[in-house]
Amino acid sequence: TICTLFSPGGGGGLIAGIGIYIKRLRPDIKIVGVEPKGANALFRSLREGQRVTLDKVDTFADGVAVKIVGEETFRLCQRVVDDVVLVDTDEICSAIKDIFEDTRSITEPSGALGVAGAKKYCAMHGLEGTTSVAIASGANMNFDRLRFVAERSGTGTKSEAMLATFIPEQRGSFREFVYALSDAGIQRGVAKRSITEFKYRYNPTASRNNDNKATVFYSVDTESSEDAVRLVEELQEAGLETFDLTKNDLSKDHVRFLAGGHAEVQGEKIYRVEFPEKAGSLRMFLDAIGDDYNISLFHYRSAGSFTGQVLIGVDGGKKDGAFEKAVGELGWSFLDETDNIAAQLFL
């Protein structure tokens, strides 16, 4: 017997239509909408009892990326939608992978929302042993976005742990670190804990600053999210100061693709800027900030979405707040990542 049905939210058309039909035939079935955390117009509107207009919308799941729910669909959703669950980008990517492994079909991000929501909601509410239905809709997928999905699907299940560990910057310490990982059951290609990514670069500033520490960035495929937590605890107990960066977006979107080490730039600030994926955006951005800044870091990688993200380092410029004002006048959003733990460790 079906007890719960999960459907994408967005503008409300799909879930309103399905909900009206299901509630007429089976009013006992619970209708649950699913939305991305960054595009939660239906969730907020139902919670506040009126249509809410979002200031900013995450376009990764572009099929539900709306600023405001439809007027008539919202009226119907108020009648038939029992709950709404929010999921993040990693959980959506994990759902796309699950659908592919079960059916050999590839859905777009918004098409996998139902499955992502079902996984999260059932786990949160202990619905094991019950029957749920997840609506899968849409297959508008390109290869750039598929690459991004493949990279993020591991952290979506929280089984891939993305870690950073301090080791002494001295001869032989790297080998000792690898042996410590082996003692924790981490090896390449084994079933339980397997290394999936490994980055290290000599840090010449360590000896000059007398901290004598280098940082290793690596990812480990674990059995579960609980096993990932245990792994960090085991490494800490072994005397290895370790940071869990699994849910750190700066690490997942930029740091893992950057090679090199710290740059000694006086007054450097690190920003993540979101811009429209269209011709001329870079020129427009550089024209806006003018010649007041020395760009010390720049990283961009396509995610196959309507908007892209660039990681940029600037030396502080001549005027406080001028950079933020210039980006704001373009209508683009940005985030100051200077104090992010990943930036402190690797940038």
N, C-alpha and C positions, 0 to 999 in steps of 0.2 A: 504494500500500500504506500503510495507516494505521500510524504508528509511535508516536503519543502521543495519549492521551485526557485531557482536562481536565474536572474535575467540582468543583462546590462541596463544601466540607468540612462545617463545622458539627458537628451531632450524629453524622454519619457514616452515616446511613441510605442516602442516595442513592448516595454513592460506594462504600459497601460492597456494595450490591446490584448496581450496574453492574460493579464490579470483579470480583466472584465470577463473574459471567456471562462477561465478556470474557476473563478469565484461563483459564476452562475451554475456550473456543473458540480464543483466540489468546493464548497465554501470552507471546508476544514483544512485545505492545503494552504500552507503559509507561503506568501509571495515575498521574496527577498530580492531587493535590488543590489547591484554591485557597481561601484564606481571607483576610479582611481582617487587616491588621496589629493592629488592636485587638480582634480576636475569633479568636484563633489557638489554640483549645483542641486541635484535632487535631494541628496542627504541633508543639506543645509536648509533647503526650502521646506521639506517635511518637518524638520525639527523646529523651525521657526513659524510654521503655519502660514507662510506666504512665500511667493516666489522671490528668491534671492539672486541678485546679479553678482557674479564673481568678478573681482578686479583682474585676476590673472588665471589662465587655464593651462594646465600641462597638456601638451598635444601628443604625447607618446601614444596614447590610445585615442587617435584622432576621431574615431567613429562616435565617441561620446564626449568629445571636447567642446562643450557648449558653455557659454557664460550664464545662460538663464534657461530654465525649463519652459516648455510650451504652455500657454495659458490653459487650453482645454486638457492637455495631457496631465498637467499638474492637478487639475480638479479630479480627474479619474484616478490618478495615483494616490491621492488622499483617501479615496474610497477602498482601494484594493491592495496597496503595498503595505505589508506588515512591518518590514524592517529594511534597513540598508546597511551593507557592510562595505568598508573601504579597504582597498588593497594597494600595495606599493608596486613600483615598476618591477622589482625583482620577483614578486609573487606572480605578476602577470606573465613574465618570461618563463617562470617555472611551469605555469599552466599550459603555455604554448608547447613546451617540451613534453609535458604529460600527454596532451592530446595527440601529438605526433607519434609518440611511442605506442599509444593504444590504437590509433587509427591510420597512421601514416598520412595524415592530413595536416596541413599547416594553416593555422588561423592567424589573422591579424591580431594585434593587441586587444582591441575592443571586443573581438570575437571570442577571446579566451577569458573575458571577465567573469562569465558565469562559473567556469570551472575554478578559477582563482578564488572567487568568493565562496563557492561551496566548500573547498578545502579548508579555508580559514574559518568560516562560520561553523562548520560541523565540528572542527577541533575545539573552537571556543566554547561551544554549547553542549559538548559531549553527545553528539548525535550518532555515535557508532551503533551500527545494527539497524539503522533506519534507512529508508529509501528517499533519495533526493534526485531532482532533475536539474541539470544545468543547460541553459540555452547557449549553444555555440553558433556564432553568426559572423560571417565576413572572412574573406581570405585575401585582402588587399595588402600583400606583403612584398617588399622588395629585398634585394640581397644585402644592401647596407643595413637595413633594420634587422634582417635575419642574423647577420653577424653579431649585432649588438645583443639580440635575444640569446644567442648561444653563449655569449660571454657572461651574461647576467643570470642565466637560468640556474646555475649552481648555487649562488648566494640566495636565490629566491626560495629554495628549499631549506636554506640555512645549514646545508650539509657541507658546503665549501666554506672553510674559514680563511679569511684574509688577515694575515698577521704581520706584525713588525716586531723584531727582537733586537735588543742591544747585545753586542758582543765586544770583547776587548779588541782594540785596534792594535794587535800585535801578532807576530808570526805564530802559526799553529792554532790560533783561536778559531779560525773558520773550520778546520778539521774537527776540533773538539765540539763545535756547535753541531756539525753534521752527525757526530756520534751521539750527541744528546738527543737529537731528533730520532735517531734509530732506536734509542732506549725508550722513547715515548711511543714506539710503534709506527713511526712515520718512515715510509720508504716509497720509492718510485714504483708504481704499478701493482702494489699489493691491494688486497680487497678492503681492509679495514680503514687504514689511514694512508693516503697516497699523496705525494707532492705533485701539484699541478702547475706550480709557478715558483720561480726562485730568482731573486735579483739581489746582487750585492755589488758595491763599488767602494774602493778605498776612499777613506775620508781624511784628506790631509790636514783639515782644520782641527781634528781631534787632538793631535799632539800639541798644536799651538795653543789650544784652549785648555790643555791639561785635564780634559775629561776622559781621554783615552777610550772613547766608545765609537764603534761603528754600528750601523743599522742594517739589518737584513730584512728585505720585503719578500714574503712568500705566501703561497696559498696551499691549503691542505684539504683534500676531499675526505670528509669524515663520515661516520655512520649516520649521524643525526645532529640536530642543533644542540642536544644535551651533550653529545660526545665532543662537539667543538668547544663547549664551555669547559668540560673536563680536561681537554687538551691544553687549554690556556692555563688552567690551574696546575697541571702537571709540569709545564714548562716553568712557571713561576716557582714551584717548589724545588725545581732543579737549579734554581739560582739564575734563570734567564729572564730578565725583565722584558715582558711581552705585552704588546698592545693588540687588542682585537679591533680590526678595521673593517669587519665584514659589512657593517651597515653605514660605513662612511662613504658618501657619494663622491667626494673629492678623490678618494683612493680608487674607487671603481671606474670613474669616468676619465681620470687623467693620470694620477700618480703611477698606476701600474704600467702605463705605456711610456713613461719618461725614463731615460737613462741618464746617469750622471750623479751629481751630489749637490751639496750646499753651495750656493754662490754668496759671496760676501758683498752684498749690495746695501749701501747705507740707506736706511729709511725705506727699504723695499716693502711694498704692500702687494698682496696676492688677491686677485679677484676672479670669480667665475661670472662671465657675462653670457646671457642668453640672447641670441640674435636671430632674425628671420633668415632661413636658408634660401637666399636669392642672390642673383648676380649683383655685385657692387657693395655688398654689406661690409666687407673688410675695408674698402676704400672710404666708405661713409663713416665707419668707426674711427679710422686713423685721422680723417679730416676733422672729426668732432673733438678729439683730444688735443689736436694741434701738435706743436713742438715743445710743449711744456714738460713732457715726460720722456724718460729713457726707458724703453721696453726691455726688461731684463729676462723675461720668460714668456713664451707663447706656445700653447698647445691646443690643437683642434683635431677632432676626429668625427667623421660623419656617423650619425646614428640612424640615418634614413628617415628623419622626421621633418615636420614643417619648420621647426626651430632647431638650432644647433647651440652648442656651448663651447666657449673658448676659455681657457685658463690663461690669465695674463698677469705678469709681474711688472710693476712700475716702480721707479725709484723715489716716488713721493711727490715729485713735481714742485712747482713754484708756489702753488696756492692750495691751502688745505680745503678739501671738499670739492675742488674743481673737477676732478676725475668723475666723481659720483654725479655731479651736476651735468657734465657733458653727456654721460651715458643716459641719465634720466631724461634729458631733452630729446634724445633719439626715441624715447618711448620703450627702451629696452630694460629688462630687469637684470639685476646683478646682485652678487653676494660677496661680501668681504670675507675671504678665507684665510687671512693672515694668521689668525690664532688657531686655525684648525690643526689638530694633532698630527695629521698626515703631512701638512705643509711644514710644520715644525720639524718633523723627523726627516723629510726627504727633499724639501725644496729650499 
